[in-house]
């Protein structure tokens, strides 16, 4: 069975709008590990869409014809290798991974390059604005005044960054909390905007705000929990437009704003004003993008993802580009397309000879070329110690031993990984409320079949479980005779 294809639906005039403004678009979706480039085909009035796989792509920015992308534990720079006037497979830009920086898993959200060429990024796990450091994973530059220490606890969900005249000036966060994942209890109206030079909170009462942008002498942002685009007038958020989805990812072209929309995750987004408004309108949250007229607030064009993609993170405009393309890390072309001073464009090298090997299956260095779409992840509902008995061989540590000595405390949440209909991975977490009302979550078991370990499956199971729990996911200590989840994780 072939993997499902990415399908989109668009308003009839989107191609013409892109052509009129001579722009194309780039989007990221960590939910499906894709960098998506949207341009115009040279043949007919058709959109040209290309997708490239990265591990948890999030923040995205363009600077001097180079894309910079944040991923799970790396920042990537993709440089255009096409000289002016050259094309490659119909594209007038070819972004090639040229260098990367390994930061560790910091949960990097947005990033930007300041007027001095310095790469800045929102270090969400450590609740700070950071930059690169050749001797360390990162160098902290600024943290909100209420964050007392640097610790990997995602205390306020600092997520957005806006430059003003090339200087980092504005940031958004989901709360002003200084406790581990404290922001999760303030999703409805705890969101804030911060001013870096003033070291102060300048707006409150927002719902999970994202994507602050300084444009035409105004600070624009997305009040994501209400699905609204607006701007700050002093301390007041002034809504301008509404979209039927969790708004995240924002850029501008002339009198227009482009807004990314995501579907709702029940555990993370439950009870938001957006959810109530959608229910009142009888609508479902959509994933895609909107083109909004800033003068009227009207949606003039739209694009929706019909398959595969449920959430977007970032969205940027690529000015002066008709059809952007990129080489991916799993593409053979990245081995054979080279350039050098005086080459006048790309040179195709001869195919590589078979790699030397001893024995029938020598390992190949580099990133594994595994299509993540071949592994299917699915939530397992209504778990109890009794019906978990049939999964006991897929639990590490064995949950049957746990239930023999410990009672169930709360809701059991399961997630399976399957390949060609066969379960190859299984994770179980428990979520409960303490007597003082604090919400807790614990990873009880994480198992991946031995031949499929070190391919990212265990990490994906852990990540997806964290998404559906409303509290930080702690690890359960295994018994002495069982391997720990860390030992079987990739």
LINBELGI-V391568 format. One record per backbone hydrogen bond with DSSP energy under -0.5 kcal/mol. NH is the residue of the N-H (numbers start at 0). CO is the residue of the C=O. If there is no record, write none. Layout:
nh=NH co=CO
nh=NH co=CO
//
This chain:
nh=6 co=4
nh=8 co=303
nh=10 co=301
nh=13 co=10
nh=16 co=12
nh=17 co=13
nh=18 co=14
nh=19 co=15
nh=20 co=16
nh=21 co=17
nh=22 co=17
nh=23 co=317
nh=24 co=37
nh=25 co=315
nh=26 co=35
nh=27 co=313
nh=28 co=33
nh=31 co=28
nh=33 co=28
nh=34 co=51
nh=35 co=26
nh=35 co=33
nh=36 co=49
nh=37 co=24
nh=38 co=47
nh=39 co=321
nh=40 co=45
nh=43 co=41
nh=45 co=43
nh=47 co=38
nh=48 co=46
nh=49 co=36
nh=51 co=34
nh=53 co=32
nh=55 co=53
nh=57 co=69
nh=58 co=108
nh=60 co=67
nh=62 co=65
nh=65 co=62
nh=66 co=77
nh=67 co=60
nh=68 co=75
nh=69 co=58
nh=70 co=73
nh=71 co=54
nh=74 co=100
nh=75 co=68
nh=76 co=98
nh=77 co=66
nh=77 co=75
nh=78 co=76
nh=78 co=95
nh=79 co=64
nh=80 co=93
nh=82 co=80
nh=85 co=82
nh=87 co=90
nh=90 co=87
nh=91 co=322
nh=92 co=322
nh=94 co=324
nh=95 co=78
nh=95 co=93
nh=97 co=76
nh=98 co=76
nh=100 co=74
nh=102 co=72
nh=102 co=100
nh=103 co=72
nh=105 co=103
nh=106 co=71
nh=108 co=121
nh=109 co=158
nh=111 co=119
nh=113 co=117
nh=114 co=165
nh=116 co=113
nh=119 co=111
nh=119 co=117
nh=120 co=129
nh=121 co=109
nh=122 co=120
nh=122 co=127
nh=123 co=106
nh=123 co=121
nh=124 co=105
nh=126 co=123
nh=127 co=122
nh=128 co=141
nh=129 co=120
nh=130 co=138
nh=131 co=118
nh=132 co=135
nh=135 co=132
nh=138 co=130
nh=140 co=128
nh=141 co=128
nh=143 co=126
nh=146 co=143
nh=147 co=145
nh=150 co=148
nh=152 co=124
nh=152 co=150
nh=153 co=124
nh=158 co=171
nh=159 co=171
nh=161 co=169
nh=163 co=166
nh=166 co=163
nh=168 co=161
nh=169 co=161
nh=170 co=193
nh=171 co=159
nh=172 co=191
nh=173 co=155
nh=173 co=156
nh=174 co=155
nh=180 co=152
nh=181 co=178
nh=182 co=154
nh=183 co=180
nh=184 co=181
nh=185 co=182
nh=189 co=185
nh=190 co=205
nh=191 co=172
nh=192 co=202
nh=193 co=170
nh=194 co=199
nh=195 co=168
nh=195 co=193
nh=198 co=194
nh=198 co=195
nh=199 co=194
nh=201 co=192
nh=202 co=192
nh=205 co=190
nh=207 co=205
nh=209 co=221
nh=212 co=219
nh=214 co=212
nh=214 co=217
nh=217 co=214
nh=219 co=212
nh=219 co=217
nh=220 co=229
nh=221 co=209
nh=222 co=220
nh=222 co=227
nh=223 co=207
nh=223 co=221
nh=224 co=206
nh=225 co=222
nh=226 co=222
nh=226 co=223
nh=227 co=222
nh=228 co=240
nh=229 co=220
nh=230 co=237
nh=231 co=218
nh=232 co=235
nh=233 co=231
nh=234 co=232
nh=235 co=232
nh=237 co=230
nh=237 co=235
nh=238 co=236
nh=239 co=228
nh=240 co=228
nh=242 co=226
nh=244 co=242
nh=245 co=261
nh=246 co=223
nh=246 co=244
nh=247 co=259
nh=250 co=257
nh=252 co=255
nh=255 co=252
nh=256 co=291
nh=257 co=250
nh=258 co=289
nh=259 co=248
nh=260 co=287
nh=261 co=245
nh=262 co=309
nh=265 co=263
nh=268 co=264
nh=269 co=265
nh=271 co=268
nh=273 co=224
nh=275 co=271
nh=276 co=272
nh=277 co=273
nh=278 co=274
nh=279 co=275
nh=280 co=276
nh=281 co=277
nh=281 co=278
nh=282 co=277
nh=285 co=243
nh=287 co=260
nh=288 co=302
nh=289 co=258
nh=290 co=300
nh=291 co=256
nh=291 co=289
nh=292 co=297
nh=293 co=254
nh=293 co=291
nh=295 co=292
nh=296 co=292
nh=299 co=290
nh=299 co=297
nh=300 co=290
nh=302 co=288
nh=303 co=8
nh=304 co=286
nh=305 co=6
nh=305 co=303
nh=306 co=6
nh=308 co=306
nh=309 co=307
nh=312 co=27
nh=315 co=25
nh=317 co=23
nh=318 co=316
nh=319 co=21
nh=320 co=317
nh=324 co=92
nh=326 co=94
nh=328 co=52
nh=330 co=327
nh=333 co=330
nh=334 co=331
nh=335 co=331
nh=336 co=332
nh=337 co=335
nh=337 co=346
nh=342 co=339
nh=346 co=337
nh=348 co=335
nh=348 co=346
nh=358 co=356
nh=369 co=367
nh=370 co=368
nh=371 co=369
nh=373 co=370
nh=374 co=371
nh=375 co=373
nh=375 co=417
nh=377 co=415
nh=379 co=413
nh=380 co=378
nh=382 co=411
nh=387 co=383
nh=388 co=385
nh=389 co=386
nh=390 co=387
nh=391 co=388
nh=393 co=390
nh=394 co=391
nh=400 co=397
nh=401 co=397
nh=402 co=398
nh=403 co=399
nh=404 co=400
nh=404 co=401
nh=405 co=401
nh=410 co=430
nh=412 co=410
nh=412 co=428
nh=413 co=379
nh=414 co=426
nh=415 co=377
nh=416 co=424
nh=417 co=375
nh=418 co=421
nh=419 co=373
nh=421 co=418
nh=423 co=416
nh=424 co=416
nh=425 co=446
nh=426 co=414
nh=427 co=444
nh=428 co=412
nh=429 co=441
nh=430 co=410
nh=431 co=439
nh=433 co=437
nh=436 co=433
nh=439 co=431
nh=440 co=471
nh=441 co=429
nh=442 co=473
nh=443 co=427
nh=443 co=441
nh=444 co=427
nh=445 co=395
nh=446 co=425
nh=448 co=423
nh=451 co=448
nh=452 co=449
nh=454 co=451
nh=459 co=455
nh=460 co=456
nh=461 co=457
nh=462 co=458
nh=463 co=459
nh=464 co=460
nh=465 co=461
nh=466 co=462
nh=467 co=463
nh=468 co=464
nh=473 co=440
nh=473 co=471
nh=475 co=442
nh=481 co=478
nh=486 co=483
nh=487 co=483
nh=487 co=484
nh=488 co=484
//
